[in-house]
Amino acid sequence: MQIYGTAKCKLTKKAERFFSDRGIHYHFVDLGEHRLSKGELENIRRGLSKTASLLDSESSAYKKRGLQYMDFDEDEEIIANPLLLRTPLVRDGSRVIAGEDQAAWKLLAAQMKNKPA
């Protein structure tokens, strides 16, 4: 399992704590240091529900870039600046949860606990 976010993000820390408290091991991917490849972004998109958005329109990166006033290719912007992603991104195989969604985290944690070793 992977948790994508930044070291300073409170919601990312909350997700890390949530899974750690349940004994679920994860790999942290710091978006401040790691840019997503096009293929990685496509895999993340495939794992999201159809209605979920990857772009955080409330982020300082979004506002600083002025994206609220522009037409743009979302994937190109995210690849160029991963800090535009809504965090945390919790990924287990093909499943992806974007943002704080404790109900989805609980379901994922239960499924992971029931996986055969």
C-alpha positions as CSV (number, residue, x, y, z in Angstrom):
1,M,0.0,0.0,0.0
2,Q,1.1,3.5,-0.7
3,I,0.2,6.9,0.7
4,Y,1.0,9.9,-1.5
5,G,1.2,13.3,0.1
6,T,3.6,15.8,1.6
7,A,5.5,15.6,4.9
8,K,3.7,18.8,6.1
9,C,0.2,17.9,5.0
10,K,-2.1,17.4,8.1
11,L,-4.5,15.1,6.1
12,T,-1.6,13.0,4.9
13,K,-0.4,12.6,8.5
14,K,-3.9,11.7,9.5
15,A,-4.0,8.9,6.9
16,E,-0.6,7.6,8.0
17,R,-1.7,7.6,11.6
18,F,-5.0,5.8,10.7
19,F,-3.3,2.9,8.9
20,S,-0.4,2.7,11.4
21,D,-2.8,2.5,14.3
22,R,-4.4,-0.5,12.6
23,G,-1.0,-2.2,12.0
24,I,-1.2,-1.7,8.2
25,H,2.2,-1.2,6.6
26,Y,2.5,1.4,3.8
27,H,5.1,3.2,1.7
28,F,5.0,7.0,1.9
29,V,5.5,8.8,-1.3
30,D,6.5,12.5,-0.7
31,L,5.0,14.5,-3.6
32,G,7.4,17.4,-2.7
33,E,10.2,15.1,-3.8
34,H,8.7,12.7,-6.3
35,R,7.0,13.6,-9.5
36,L,4.5,11.2,-11.0
37,S,5.2,9.7,-14.4
38,K,2.4,9.7,-17.0
39,G,1.9,6.0,-16.5
40,E,1.7,6.3,-12.7
41,L,-0.9,9.1,-13.0
42,E,-2.9,7.0,-15.4
43,N,-2.9,4.0,-13.0
44,I,-4.0,6.3,-10.2
45,R,-6.8,7.7,-12.3
46,R,-8.0,4.1,-13.2
47,G,-8.3,3.3,-9.5
48,L,-10.5,6.3,-8.6
49,S,-14.2,6.3,-8.7
50,K,-15.6,8.1,-11.8
51,T,-16.7,11.1,-9.8
52,A,-13.5,11.7,-7.8
53,S,-11.2,14.5,-8.7
54,L,-7.4,14.4,-8.4
55,L,-6.9,18.2,-8.5
56,D,-7.1,20.2,-5.3
57,S,-8.6,23.5,-6.3
58,E,-8.2,24.7,-2.7
59,S,-4.4,24.2,-2.7
60,S,-2.0,27.1,-2.6
61,A,-0.2,25.6,-5.7
62,Y,-3.5,25.8,-7.6
63,K,-4.1,29.4,-6.6
64,K,-0.5,30.4,-7.1
65,R,-0.6,29.0,-10.7
66,G,-3.9,30.9,-11.3
67,L,-5.6,27.7,-12.6
68,Q,-9.0,28.9,-11.6
69,Y,-8.7,31.4,-14.5
70,M,-7.3,29.1,-17.1
71,D,-8.2,26.3,-19.4
72,F,-5.6,23.5,-19.0
73,D,-4.9,19.9,-19.3
74,E,-5.2,18.5,-15.8
75,D,-2.8,15.6,-16.3
76,E,0.0,17.9,-17.7
77,E,-0.4,20.3,-14.8
78,I,-0.3,17.4,-12.2
79,I,2.8,15.9,-13.8
80,A,4.5,19.3,-13.9
81,N,3.5,20.0,-10.3
82,P,2.4,17.1,-8.1
83,L,1.5,19.5,-5.3
84,L,-1.7,20.1,-7.2
85,L,-3.0,16.7,-6.2
86,R,-5.7,16.3,-3.6
87,T,-4.0,14.5,-0.8
88,P,-3.7,12.1,0.7
89,L,-3.9,9.6,-2.1
90,V,-4.2,6.1,-0.6
91,R,-3.4,3.4,-3.1
92,D,-3.6,-0.4,-2.7
93,G,-3.1,-2.2,-5.9
94,S,-5.7,-0.8,-8.3
95,R,-7.8,0.9,-5.6
96,V,-7.2,4.6,-5.0
97,I,-8.8,6.9,-2.4
98,A,-8.3,10.6,-2.9
99,G,-8.5,13.0,0.0
100,E,-9.8,12.3,3.5
101,D,-12.4,9.6,3.3
102,Q,-12.5,7.8,6.6
103,A,-15.3,5.5,5.5
104,A,-13.3,4.3,2.5
105,W,-10.2,4.0,4.7
106,K,-12.0,1.8,7.1
107,L,-13.3,-0.4,4.4
108,L,-9.8,-0.7,2.8
109,A,-8.3,-1.5,6.2
110,A,-10.8,-4.2,6.9
111,Q,-10.2,-5.7,3.5
112,M,-6.4,-5.6,4.0
113,K,-6.8,-7.3,7.4
114,N,-8.7,-10.1,5.8
115,K,-6.2,-10.7,3.0
116,P,-4.3,-14.0,3.3
117,A,-0.7,-13.5,4.1
